[in-house]
Amino acid sequence: MAKKFGKFLLFTAAAGTAAAVAYHFLAKKDNTPAAAEEDDDYDNFSDDLEDDTPGRNYVSLAKEASEKAVEKAGAVAETMVQKVGDAMNTLSEKFSGAEENFTTLSQTISDAEEKVEKDVEEFFDEDEAAEEDSIEEETPAQKDSKEE
């Protein structure tokens, strides 16, 4: 059981990671900055004052692309939720059967313990009774030897 549950946890972790990576990739895909200039001299502040062009990137408002991405992510999420729900149902069915087996097994074990205890008790009672009988049934020769 633990092995299957471990596999289930590994699967859900992998699926969650894959979903997070896909979301991050889709979110950051269009926001990749242009190649940074290698020869920036940060000590020379006069160069910065001469640049009049803004260095900002603007986000395009592509509504259709974002709607498609949201629909695709929703479909993937729905599929994942369905798979996780199916796996949870399967696990709950297996655990309910295991609970019944555990109850039956524990009852069988307690019955076996009671039987063993009773058998051991009877065994020692028989030994004690046999010893008492042998003490009480001394032969006349033994009685004569004790009297002398």
Buried (B, 14 or more C-beta within 10 A) or exposed (E): EEEEEEEBEEEBEEBEEEBEEBBEEBEEEEEEEEEEEEEEEEEEEEEEEEEEEEEEEEEEEEEEEEEEBEEEBEEBEEEBEEEBEEBEEEBEEEEEEEEEEEEEEEEEEEEEEEEEEEEEEEEEEEEEEEEEEEEEEEEEEEEEEEEE
